Amino acid sequence: MIDAAVPCHKTHAVFHIPETNYLGSFAPASEPAVADPAAEVRRALAYPIGSAPLNRLAIQAKNCVIICSDHTRPVPSRYIIPAMLEELRRGNPDIDVTLLIATGFHRETTHAELVAKFGQEIVDREKIVVHDSRNDSTLKDAGILPSGGRLIINKLAMETDLLVAEGFIEPHFFAGFSGGRKSVLPGIASRETVLANHCSEFIADPHARTGILEGNPIHRDMVYAARQAKLRFIVNTVIDAEKRIVRAFAGDLEKAHAAGVEFCRKQANIEVPEADIVITTNGGYPLDMNVYQSVKGMTAAEAVCRKGGVIIMAAGCSDGHGGESFYKALSEAPSPEAILADALSHPRNATVPDQWQYQILARILKDFKVIMYAPECPQEMLRAMKLDTASSPDETLEKAFAHCGKNAKVAVIPEGVSVIPVKK
């Protein structure tokens, strides 16, 4: 028997897989985490890619906005933000700095989550504003996206002398990769702008997939938005499965991000034999805090599971479904096919909230049985969303084998959001 431990919430779930059924566990070939994460961030800041150093950019700026990730992202902000603040104030001791939390379309980040992310000292000392994509009074028009949608972003970012951002780079299930330009769109964009960018037409585009940037219409909009916002400098990290810094990249919006993407891609590309059953995760908390976010990990399994097979998703989902419209679309529709048909009927300018996420989940549910092991989540809610449930890892496997047969082959992808899987 193989004991396969995978991240789930703030611990691990252990799946007991018969050795004759086990194809293997497939994880990114990650380089070791750095011994001194703060020093790695300082190194990146000292040798920026395609840009003057941050301290020089600060000299002529009266004020600066740092776009920071929100509670749903495991960005190591405790190391990045102090280093960025130090550099800014080294160049200009009097610079007025605001930390702008890029919630995108997510709920507001709580005070406790800010403390967990930055540490008490930063929260007590610095000026922090949480972006609200629905508050028109805090937003400003910035033109028209290549897709034709209106680009409306946070007024603080538009009116600052110097706009910079932190973030992290990992494979993303429809933007290709996270990081860089994503700090602006969707990070600090309006509701209307996010909906236009995440339209059903783009989500259905074959280029809008994990690891693909070239020809990706969603990525194209995002780059344009970041340029229009005049995002001058980024500090992005690549992290390992324990959320520790492996490498930091700083500098120009596009050049530094491209260097980080190249590094990430080399680690993330994995070959996986086609499997009847694929066990995967979102890498644990905070990325698996709700069903909405857990769809990302499912797409890794989708890439290598045989049609008609089973995807087992281990995720804490302590925050529930993650979006009321997401939940309603899945629970009220008669079938995944009906959900897809409804999503694809909406033109670019008529996208509804969470449409992209339920469109992708419906795409998966149409071709696979999905069993959730989500110990922190109401089980009846999951079943209403057309997801099967199990009370233990062993029960998920019992159900999966009952569906696929006793000889079914099982592959494990412990870090579904950190890989770009292709069938071997």
Salt bridges, closest charged atoms under 4 A:
ASP3 OD1 - HIS16 ND1 2.70
GLU31 OE1 - ARG247 NH2 3.16
GLU40 OE2 - ARG43 NH2 2.76
ASP70 OD2 - HIS71 ND1 3.87
ASP70 OD2 - HIS106 ND1 2.76
GLU87 OE2 - ARG90 NH2 3.06
ASP96 OD1 - LYS127 NZ 2.99
GLU113 OE1 - HIS71 ND1 3.89
GLU113 OE2 - ARG107 NH2 2.65
GLU121 OE2 - ARG125 NH1 3.03
GLU126 OE1 - ARG89 NH2 2.85
GLU126 OE2 - ARG125 NE 2.80
ASP141 OD2 - ARG150 NH2 2.99
GLU159 OE2 - LYS140 NZ 3.47
GLU192 OE1 - ARG150 NH1 3.35
GLU201 OE1 - ARG348 NE 2.82
ASP205 OD1 - HIS207 ND1 2.96
ASP240 OD2 - ARG244 NH2 2.81
GLU254 OE2 - ARG227 NE 2.87
GLU262 OE2 - LYS266 NZ 3.85
GLU274 OE2 - LYS423 NZ 2.79
ASP276 OD1 - ARG306 NE 2.53
GLU302 OE2 - ARG363 NE 2.88
ASP319 OD2 - ARG107 NE 3.36
GLU324 OE1 - HIS321 NE2 3.57
ASP342 OD1 - HIS346 NE2 3.64
ASP367 OD2 - LYS307 NZ 3.82
ASP367 OD1 - LYS366 NZ 3.24
ASP388 OD2 - LYS369 NZ 3.01
ASP388 OD1 - LYS399 NZ 3.10
GLU395 OE2 - LYS399 NZ 3.98
